[in-house]
Amino acid sequence: VFAILAGFQNFGANIGSILGAQLADHYHIVTKRYGPCDFEYLNMLIILCHIVIPLLCCVAFTWLVPVAKMSDDSAFAEDSPPPSFASPGPSPPLSPETTPRAERSSPGNDEE
């Protein structure tokens, strides 16, 4: 449950940040080191992007999250196959004829 809630929070925060950056460009909110700054719509954007947009993302989760319970195995068995935790088989060994070390250390290769 904690992972789902943390995912919701991260999703809402990221959407708010992305939209905040786009809206700051759209409303011409500018900061300059030496010169005039324009913060006319900053209060509205802070409320919109830090409160309203994350709350709207929470409402959208009613459509994004399935209605099945996490303890219901039959709901998840139909969508995807069960994971396999078995290790894959070993790789085939390299043949001595194709490896450079085998060519250098072969007994018939005495070129000294």
N, C-alpha and C positions, 0 to 999 in steps of 0.2 A: 504494500500500500504506500509506503514511503517513497519508493521509486516512482510510482505513478504520480504522486503529488509533486515530487521534485521535477519530474518531466513537464507537468503542467506549468509550474512556475517558470522553468527555463524557457518553455515555448512562448508564454505570454511576455516575458521580459525581452526575448529576442525580437518578437514581432513589434513590440513597443519601441525598441531601439531603432529598428530598421525604418519603421514609419516615422519616428521622430526625426531621424536624419533627413529623410525625404521631405517631410513637412517643413523642417527648418530651412531647407533650400528653397522650397516653394514660397514661404512667407518672408524670405530675405532676411533671416536673422543672422547678423554678421557681427563678429568681434574683430577688432583691429587693435594692434598694440599702440599705435600712434594715430589716432583718428576717431571719428565718430563711430559708435556702436549702435546697432539697432536691435532693441529688445522689446519691441512693441507687442508682439504676439507670443512672447516667451511664456508668460503665465498660463495662457490657454493651452499651449503645446505641452507644458509639464503636466497639467491635469489630464489632458487627453492621452498622452503617451505613457504616463506612469500609473494611471488609475483606470481610465475608461477602456483603453485597448486591452490590457490584461484581463479585465472583467469580461469583456466581450469574448475573449479567447476561452474563458471558463464556460461560457454559454455554448460556444461552438463544440466543446468536448462532449456534449450530450449526443452529438452526431458522430464524433470521431471514435468514441470508446464503445466497444460492443456491449450488448445488454447481458451477456453471459457472466455467470459467477466464475471466479478464478478457481474454485474447487470443482467445477463441473468439467470433468475430463471429456465427456462426449461432445461438448461444444467446440473444443479445440482439436479433436481428433479428425474432424471432417475437413478442416481448412488446410492443415499441413501434416506431413508425415512426422512421426516422432523422431527426435534427434538421435543420432548414433554417436555414442561416445567411444566406439571401438577405434583403435589406432589403425591407420592404413597399413597395408602389407609392406614388407621391406622392399627397398629398391633393388633391382637386379644388379649383381656385381659387375664391375667393369671387366671386360676381357683383357688379359695381359697384352694382347697385340695392339690395343688402341691407346693404352696409357703411356705417357712419356716416361714415367718412372720405371715401368716394366722394360721399356726399350733400353734405358740407360743401365739398369741393373741386371739385365739378362746374362746368363753365364757365357753365352757364345759371343758376346759383344765386348771383347778385350782389345781395344784400339790403342793401348798405351805404348 
